[in-house]
Amino acid sequence: MKIGREVGGVAQLVSRFGNEVTQVVQDIHGTIANPLGLRGASYTPAPMVYNLIRYGFRQAGNMAALANLAVDPSRELRDSLDLQSILNGIFGQLLVEQNSRYALPMQMLGAPLNPDADTLILFVHGLCMNEACWQSPASLAFADWAGQQLNAEVRFLRYNTGLHISDNGRKLAGLLAHTALPRNLILVGHSMGGLVSRSALHQARERGDSWVDKVSHLACLGSPHQGALLERIGNQANRLLGTTPYSRPLMRLANLRSDGIRDLRFGYVLEEQWRDRPLDEPRPSSKVPLDPHVQQLFIAGSTSGQDQASPSGDWLVNVDSALGRTLYPHAPQLQRHLFYRMGHMTMIEEPRTYQFLQQWLSRTP
């Protein structure tokens, strides 16, 4: 069943890309044939030719997926889950629009919670990732410490990172509202996962969910609270494609990137921040306040050494964005910490990260 879902998902994506690429070529040819866009111009590229090309892409998608299946029909899908997570991160909303079974549902993974536990620690992964990212020796050692010192159980969230962060925040809030939680809840999110956790907390607080009163701590590891530079650069490059009629059709391909990736441009966590705004909006909207009742930790990584006056970011998120310095210059419930010689992905594997989490949780009741 799961292998069949993979075949269908791959075929759908190949077909969708084929359709988009073909449409781009058709639009470019039409612009060349009629550069001024004159009404009544007699020549347009023959639609039948492009429809045949689209049909070929559909068949190529089906054949590619079936060929992969034929090579190893009994393969268990560890690396396939990683591929599925990546494709969900890049094209997640397209998979949902197509009602594809390849779209990842949100779920909390692990055994039923022990009713005698005092605390649940929920780890929320980042863009294009899944729960396997937390399976490092350092994170497993942290889970052992939490079990002994906090009588806590650790669970992991899996979700479609290509959806709007606000949509995933609403889903997470609903999931926690229908979960029998212990008296304390701690949220730990990496990158996009930190924004999803903030979104869930804010939306649940606004609608009066009782579970938010159990949240004592929220830690965001390398989360782009003020946005991610790479997405802003990519968005600006895409806007430049729209300056000429010859390059404008190419914007279709760049606009296939997921809603979740677009939200990272400015760190949007709520629907009102992106609703009714252009897809290529170059300026951020209003900020979302921090929850005043929850102790929060913003951790940033830097590839620079400690002696550098203006440290660089962690390759993907700059220091100011990860620490939220501009958005939240004064917040008594917020602690910030910068790690030097730490990259964006190594942050969730390094012992330094979890040792600091232990210290923070131990000294903030």
Buried (B, 14 or more C-beta within 10 A) or exposed (E): EEBEBBBBBBBBBBBBBBBBBBBBBBBBBBBEEBEEEEEEEEEEBEEEEBEEBBEEBBBBBBEBBEEBBEEEEEEEEEEBBBBBBBBBBBBBBBBBEBEBBBBBEBEBEEEEBEEEBEBBBBBBBBBBBBBBBBEBEBBEBBBEBBBEEBBBBBBBBBBBBBBBBBBBBBBBBBBBBEBEBBEBBBBBBBBBBBBBBBBBBBBBBEEEBEBBEBBBBBBBBBBBBBBBBBBBEBBEEBBEBEEEBEEBBBBBBBEBBBBBBBBBBBBBBBBEBBEEEEBBBEEBBEBBEBBEEBBBBBBBBBBBEEEEEEBEBBBBBBBBBBBBBEBBEEBEBBBBBBBBBBBBBBBBBBEBBBBBBBEBBEEEE
